[in-house]
Amino acid sequence: MRSTIGVSSVYRVFEALDELVAIVEEARGIPPTRSCVVPRGDVLDLLDDVREALPPELDDAQDVLDHRDKLIGDARANAEHTVTSANDQADRTISESREDADRILADAKAQADRMVAEARSHADQLVADAEAQAEQTIAAANREYDSVTSRARDEADRMVESGKASYERSVAEGRAEQERLVSHTEVVQAAHAESARVIDAAHAESDRLRADCDHYVDSKLAEFEELLSNTIRSVGRGRQQLRTGSGIPDYAAADYRR
């Protein structure tokens, strides 16, 4: 029933609107404007028909729209109130946070100052201990240096004395060896001189003996040569006598006489 009433009402609304459009289109114009003259009573009747034909749901919808606007206004006001409250809370929170941060920063600075003071005090103590230890170490090092230096000097003096004694001993031995070598050299030179003299005398004696031998051999060869010459002459005469038949050769007669 309600649906049928709604459709017919809407249909009537469209009909009234179409009639209004037709009236406006057929209305006489007023030159030179775009206005026109329309029958007021007919237009008002059609508008009343449209108003009556509109379904009551439109009024409800209007009420809903009005209520929506109210809700939106209330929600906007509530949101603005919430935002304002939130901003105030944020400001209070930021202020409290800043106060807490300042307090924490002050505590941290005080703690840092205490720690720095304690660290400086501890560092000063460490430096003082290190300086005392360094002084003790330096004193011990100086004592050790003096001891080592003294021992080194004593050892150096001992080594110098030992070196001097060894040097003097070496010099004495060198001089003795030098004298022995000089003496040995003189003996060697004398031996060489005697050897040269003996060799020269041997050569002279050899030359003399060779000359005597040559003279002896030469005299013997001369005697032999003379003997041979006499023999050859005698043989020649004997042969000559044999050839001539004058008797026994002279060398045969001589042999015979012997």
TORKOL-4160 file (C-alpha; in steps of 0.2 Angstrom, whole numbers, padded with zeros to 4 digits, m for minus):
258
<pt num="1" X="0000" Y="0000" Z="0000"/>
<pt num="2" X="0014" Y="0012" Z="0005"/>
<pt num="3" X="0024" Y="0007" Z="m0010"/>
<pt num="4" X="0010" Y="0010" Z="m0022"/>
<pt num="5" X="0006" Y="0027" Z="m0014"/>
<pt num="6" X="0025" Y="0031" Z="m0016"/>
<pt num="7" X="0025" Y="0027" Z="m0034"/>
<pt num="8" X="0009" Y="0037" Z="m0038"/>
<pt num="9" X="0016" Y="0052" Z="m0028"/>
<pt num="10" X="0032" Y="0052" Z="m0038"/>
<pt num="11" X="0023" Y="0050" Z="m0054"/>
<pt num="12" X="0012" Y="0065" Z="m0050"/>
<pt num="13" X="0028" Y="0075" Z="m0045"/>
<pt num="14" X="0035" Y="0071" Z="m0062"/>
<pt num="15" X="0019" Y="0076" Z="m0071"/>
<pt num="16" X="0018" Y="0093" Z="m0062"/>
<pt num="17" X="0036" Y="0096" Z="m0066"/>
<pt num="18" X="0032" Y="0092" Z="m0084"/>
<pt num="19" X="0017" Y="0104" Z="m0084"/>
<pt num="20" X="0028" Y="0118" Z="m0076"/>
<pt num="21" X="0041" Y="0115" Z="m0089"/>
<pt num="22" X="0028" Y="0116" Z="m0103"/>
<pt num="23" X="0020" Y="0132" Z="m0095"/>
<pt num="24" X="0037" Y="0140" Z="m0095"/>
<pt num="25" X="0041" Y="0135" Z="m0112"/>
<pt num="26" X="0025" Y="0142" Z="m0119"/>
<pt num="27" X="0025" Y="0158" Z="m0109"/>
<pt num="28" X="0026" Y="0174" Z="m0118"/>
<pt num="29" X="0043" Y="0182" Z="m0118"/>
<pt num="30" X="0047" Y="0200" Z="m0113"/>
<pt num="31" X="0059" Y="0207" Z="m0125"/>
<pt num="32" X="0073" Y="0211" Z="m0125"/>
<pt num="33" X="0076" Y="0201" Z="m0109"/>
<pt num="34" X="0075" Y="0182" Z="m0107"/>
<pt num="35" X="0060" Y="0184" Z="m0094"/>
<pt num="36" X="0043" Y="0178" Z="m0098"/>
<pt num="37" X="0025" Y="0180" Z="m0092"/>
<pt num="38" X="0018" Y="0164" Z="m0084"/>
<pt num="39" X="0000" Y="0162" Z="m0076"/>
<pt num="40" X="0003" Y="0163" Z="m0058"/>
<pt num="41" X="m0012" Y="0153" Z="m0053"/>
<pt num="42" X="m0008" Y="0138" Z="m0063"/>
<pt num="43" X="0010" Y="0138" Z="m0058"/>
<pt num="44" X="0005" Y="0139" Z="m0039"/>
<pt num="45" X="m0008" Y="0125" Z="m0042"/>
<pt num="46" X="0006" Y="0114" Z="m0049"/>
<pt num="47" X="0018" Y="0118" Z="m0035"/>
<pt num="48" X="0004" Y="0114" Z="m0023"/>
<pt num="49" X="0002" Y="0098" Z="m0032"/>
<pt num="50" X="0020" Y="0094" Z="m0031"/>
<pt num="51" X="0021" Y="0098" Z="m0013"/>
<pt num="52" X="0006" Y="0087" Z="m0009"/>
<pt num="53" X="0013" Y="0073" Z="m0020"/>
<pt num="54" X="0030" Y="0073" Z="m0011"/>
<pt num="55" X="0030" Y="0057" Z="0000"/>
<pt num="56" X="0031" Y="0060" Z="0019"/>
<pt num="57" X="0048" Y="0050" Z="0019"/>
<pt num="58" X="0056" Y="0066" Z="0012"/>
<pt num="59" X="0051" Y="0075" Z="0028"/>
<pt num="60" X="0058" Y="0061" Z="0038"/>
<pt num="61" X="0074" Y="0062" Z="0027"/>
<pt num="62" X="0075" Y="0080" Z="0030"/>
<pt num="63" X="0073" Y="0077" Z="0048"/>
<pt num="64" X="0087" Y="0064" Z="0047"/>
<pt num="65" X="0098" Y="0077" Z="0037"/>
<pt num="66" X="0094" Y="0090" Z="0051"/>
<pt num="67" X="0098" Y="0078" Z="0064"/>
<pt num="68" X="0114" Y="0073" Z="0054"/>
<pt num="69" X="0119" Y="0091" Z="0054"/>
<pt num="70" X="0116" Y="0092" Z="0072"/>
<pt num="71" X="0126" Y="0077" Z="0075"/>
<pt num="72" X="0140" Y="0083" Z="0064"/>
<pt num="73" X="0140" Y="0100" Z="0073"/>
<pt num="74" X="0140" Y="0091" Z="0090"/>
<pt num="75" X="0154" Y="0079" Z="0084"/>
<pt num="76" X="0164" Y="0094" Z="0077"/>
<pt num="77" X="0162" Y="0103" Z="0094"/>
<pt num="78" X="0167" Y="0087" Z="0103"/>
<pt num="79" X="0182" Y="0085" Z="0092"/>
<pt num="80" X="0187" Y="0103" Z="0094"/>
<pt num="81" X="0185" Y="0101" Z="0113"/>
<pt num="82" X="0194" Y="0085" Z="0112"/>
<pt num="83" X="0208" Y="0093" Z="0102"/>
<pt num="84" X="0209" Y="0108" Z="0114"/>
<pt num="85" X="0209" Y="0096" Z="0129"/>
<pt num="86" X="0223" Y="0086" Z="0120"/>
<pt num="87" X="0233" Y="0101" Z="0116"/>
<pt num="88" X="0231" Y="0107" Z="0134"/>
<pt num="89" X="0236" Y="0089" Z="0140"/>
<pt num="90" X="0251" Y="0089" Z="0127"/>
<pt num="91" X="0256" Y="0106" Z="0133"/>
<pt num="92" X="0255" Y="0101" Z="0151"/>
<pt num="93" X="0265" Y="0084" Z="0146"/>
<pt num="94" X="0278" Y="0094" Z="0136"/>
<pt num="95" X="0280" Y="0106" Z="0151"/>
<pt num="96" X="0281" Y="0092" Z="0163"/>
<pt num="97" X="0293" Y="0083" Z="0151"/>
<pt num="98" X="0304" Y="0098" Z="0150"/>
<pt num="99" X="0304" Y="0100" Z="0169"/>
<pt num="100" X="0309" Y="0081" Z="0170"/>
<pt num="101" X="0322" Y="0083" Z="0157"/>
<pt num="102" X="0329" Y="0098" Z="0165"/>
<pt num="103" X="0329" Y="0089" Z="0182"/>
<pt num="104" X="0337" Y="0073" Z="0174"/>
<pt num="105" X="0350" Y="0084" Z="0165"/>
<pt num="106" X="0354" Y="0093" Z="0181"/>
<pt num="107" X="0356" Y="0076" Z="0190"/>
<pt num="108" X="0366" Y="0069" Z="0176"/>
<pt num="109" X="0377" Y="0085" Z="0175"/>
<pt num="110" X="0379" Y="0084" Z="0194"/>
<pt num="111" X="0383" Y="0065" Z="0193"/>
<pt num="112" X="0395" Y="0069" Z="0178"/>
<pt num="113" X="0404" Y="0083" Z="0188"/>
<pt num="114" X="0406" Y="0071" Z="0203"/>
<pt num="115" X="0413" Y="0057" Z="0191"/>
<pt num="116" X="0425" Y="0070" Z="0183"/>
<pt num="117" X="0430" Y="0076" Z="0200"/>
<pt num="118" X="0433" Y="0058" Z="0206"/>
<pt num="119" X="0442" Y="0053" Z="0190"/>
<pt num="120" X="0453" Y="0069" Z="0191"/>
<pt num="121" X="0457" Y="0064" Z="0209"/>
<pt num="122" X="0460" Y="0046" Z="0204"/>
<pt num="123" X="0471" Y="0052" Z="0190"/>
<pt num="124" X="0481" Y="0064" Z="0201"/>
<pt num="125" X="0484" Y="0049" Z="0213"/>
<pt num="126" X="0489" Y="0038" Z="0199"/>
<pt num="127" X="0501" Y="0052" Z="0192"/>
<pt num="128" X="0508" Y="0054" Z="0210"/>
<pt num="129" X="0510" Y="0036" Z="0212"/>
<pt num="130" X="0518" Y="0035" Z="0195"/>
<pt num="131" X="0530" Y="0049" Z="0198"/>
<pt num="132" X="0535" Y="0041" Z="0215"/>
<pt num="133" X="0537" Y="0024" Z="0206"/>
<pt num="134" X="0547" Y="0033" Z="0192"/>
<pt num="135" X="0558" Y="0042" Z="0205"/>
<pt num="136" X="0561" Y="0025" Z="0214"/>
<pt num="137" X="0565" Y="0017" Z="0197"/>
<pt num="138" X="0577" Y="0031" Z="0192"/>
<pt num="139" X="0586" Y="0030" Z="0209"/>
<pt num="140" X="0587" Y="0011" Z="0207"/>
<pt num="141" X="0593" Y="0014" Z="0189"/>
<pt num="142" X="0606" Y="0027" Z="0194"/>
<pt num="143" X="0612" Y="0015" Z="0208"/>
<pt num="144" X="0613" Y="0001" Z="0195"/>
<pt num="145" X="0621" Y="0012" Z="0183"/>
<pt num="146" X="0634" Y="0018" Z="0195"/>
<pt num="147" X="0637" Y="m0001" Z="0200"/>
<pt num="148" X="0639" Y="m0006" Z="0182"/>
<pt num="149" X="0649" Y="0009" Z="0178"/>
<pt num="150" X="0661" Y="0005" Z="0192"/>
<pt num="151" X="0662" Y="m0013" Z="0188"/>
<pt num="152" X="0665" Y="m0008" Z="0170"/>
<pt num="153" X="0679" Y="0004" Z="0174"/>
<pt num="154" X="0687" Y="m0009" Z="0185"/>
<pt num="155" X="0686" Y="m0022" Z="0171"/>
<pt num="156" X="0692" Y="m0009" Z="0159"/>
<pt num="157" X="0707" Y="m0005" Z="0170"/>
<pt num="158" X="0710" Y="m0023" Z="0172"/>
<pt num="159" X="0709" Y="m0026" Z="0154"/>
<pt num="160" X="0720" Y="m0011" Z="0150"/>
<pt num="161" X="0733" Y="m0018" Z="0162"/>
<pt num="162" X="0732" Y="m0035" Z="0155"/>
<pt num="163" X="0733" Y="m0028" Z="0137"/>
<pt num="164" X="0748" Y="m0018" Z="0142"/>
<pt num="165" X="0756" Y="m0033" Z="0150"/>
<pt num="166" X="0751" Y="m0043" Z="0134"/>
<pt num="167" X="0758" Y="m0029" Z="0123"/>
<pt num="168" X="0774" Y="m0028" Z="0132"/>
<pt num="169" X="0776" Y="m0047" Z="0132"/>
<pt num="170" X="0772" Y="m0047" Z="0114"/>
<pt num="171" X="0784" Y="m0033" Z="0110"/>
<pt num="172" X="0797" Y="m0043" Z="0120"/>
<pt num="173" X="0794" Y="m0059" Z="0111"/>
<pt num="174" X="0793" Y="m0049" Z="0095"/>
<pt num="175" X="0810" Y="m0041" Z="0098"/>
<pt num="176" X="0817" Y="m0058" Z="0103"/>
<pt num="177" X="0810" Y="m0066" Z="0087"/>
<pt num="178" X="0817" Y="m0051" Z="0077"/>
<pt num="179" X="0834" Y="m0054" Z="0085"/>
<pt num="180" X="0833" Y="m0073" Z="0082"/>
<pt num="181" X="0827" Y="m0070" Z="0064"/>
<pt num="182" X="0841" Y="m0057" Z="0061"/>
<pt num="183" X="0854" Y="m0069" Z="0068"/>
<pt num="184" X="0846" Y="m0083" Z="0058"/>
<pt num="185" X="0847" Y="m0071" Z="0043"/>
<pt num="186" X="0865" Y="m0068" Z="0046"/>
<pt num="187" X="0869" Y="m0086" Z="0047"/>
<pt num="188" X="0859" Y="m0089" Z="0031"/>
<pt num="189" X="0868" Y="m0075" Z="0023"/>
<pt num="190" X="0885" Y="m0083" Z="0028"/>
<pt num="191" X="0879" Y="m0100" Z="0023"/>
<pt num="192" X="0874" Y="m0093" Z="0006"/>
<pt num="193" X="0891" Y="m0084" Z="0005"/>
<pt num="194" X="0901" Y="m0100" Z="0009"/>
<pt num="195" X="0890" Y="m0110" Z="m0003"/>
<pt num="196" X="0894" Y="m0097" Z="m0017"/>
<pt num="197" X="0912" Y="m0098" Z="m0012"/>
<pt num="198" X="0912" Y="m0117" Z="m0012"/>
<pt num="199" X="0903" Y="m0117" Z="m0029"/>
<pt num="200" X="0915" Y="m0104" Z="m0036"/>
<pt num="201" X="0930" Y="m0114" Z="m0030"/>
<pt num="202" X="0922" Y="m0130" Z="m0037"/>
<pt num="203" X="0919" Y="m0122" Z="m0054"/>
<pt num="204" X="0937" Y="m0116" Z="m0054"/>
<pt num="205" X="0944" Y="m0133" Z="m0049"/>
<pt num="206" X="0933" Y="m0141" Z="m0062"/>
<pt num="207" X="0939" Y="m0129" Z="m0075"/>
<pt num="208" X="0957" Y="m0132" Z="m0069"/>
<pt num="209" X="0955" Y="m0151" Z="m0070"/>
<pt num="210" X="0946" Y="m0150" Z="m0086"/>
<pt num="211" X="0960" Y="m0139" Z="m0093"/>
<pt num="212" X="0973" Y="m0151" Z="m0086"/>
<pt num="213" X="0964" Y="m0166" Z="m0093"/>
<pt num="214" X="0963" Y="m0157" Z="m0110"/>
<pt num="215" X="0981" Y="m0153" Z="m0109"/>
<pt num="216" X="0985" Y="m0171" Z="m0104"/>
<pt num="217" X="0974" Y="m0178" Z="m0118"/>
<pt num="218" X="0981" Y="m0166" Z="m0130"/>
<pt num="219" X="0999" Y="m0171" Z="m0126"/>
<pt num="220" X="0995" Y="m0189" Z="m0127"/>
<pt num="221" X="0987" Y="m0187" Z="m0143"/>
<pt num="222" X="1002" Y="m0177" Z="m0149"/>
<pt num="223" X="1013" Y="m0191" Z="m0144"/>
<pt num="224" X="1002" Y="m0203" Z="m0152"/>
<pt num="225" X="1000" Y="m0193" Z="m0167"/>
<pt num="226" X="1020" Y="m0192" Z="m0168"/>
<pt num="227" X="1021" Y="m0211" Z="m0166"/>
<pt num="228" X="1008" Y="m0214" Z="m0179"/>
<pt num="229" X="1017" Y="m0202" Z="m0191"/>
<pt num="230" X="1034" Y="m0211" Z="m0187"/>
<pt num="231" X="1025" Y="m0227" Z="m0190"/>
<pt num="232" X="1017" Y="m0222" Z="m0206"/>
<pt num="233" X="1034" Y="m0216" Z="m0212"/>
<pt num="234" X="1042" Y="m0232" Z="m0207"/>
<pt num="235" X="1029" Y="m0242" Z="m0215"/>
<pt num="236" X="1030" Y="m0232" Z="m0231"/>
<pt num="237" X="1049" Y="m0234" Z="m0231"/>
<pt num="238" X="1047" Y="m0253" Z="m0228"/>
<pt num="239" X="1035" Y="m0254" Z="m0242"/>
<pt num="240" X="1046" Y="m0244" Z="m0253"/>
<pt num="241" X="1061" Y="m0256" Z="m0249"/>
<pt num="242" X="1050" Y="m0271" Z="m0252"/>
<pt num="243" X="1045" Y="m0265" Z="m0269"/>
<pt num="244" X="1063" Y="m0261" Z="m0273"/>
<pt num="245" X="1070" Y="m0277" Z="m0265"/>
<pt num="246" X="1083" Y="m0268" Z="m0255"/>
<pt num="247" X="1082" Y="m0279" Z="m0240"/>
<pt num="248" X="1072" Y="m0280" Z="m0224"/>
<pt num="249" X="1062" Y="m0264" Z="m0220"/>
<pt num="250" X="1070" Y="m0253" Z="m0207"/>
<pt num="251" X="1055" Y="m0255" Z="m0195"/>
<pt num="252" X="1057" Y="m0274" Z="m0197"/>
<pt num="253" X="1076" Y="m0273" Z="m0194"/>
<pt num="254" X="1073" Y="m0262" Z="m0179"/>
<pt num="255" X="1061" Y="m0275" Z="m0173"/>
<pt num="256" X="1074" Y="m0288" Z="m0176"/>
<pt num="257" X="1087" Y="m0278" Z="m0168"/>
<pt num="258" X="1076" Y="m0277" Z="m0153"/>
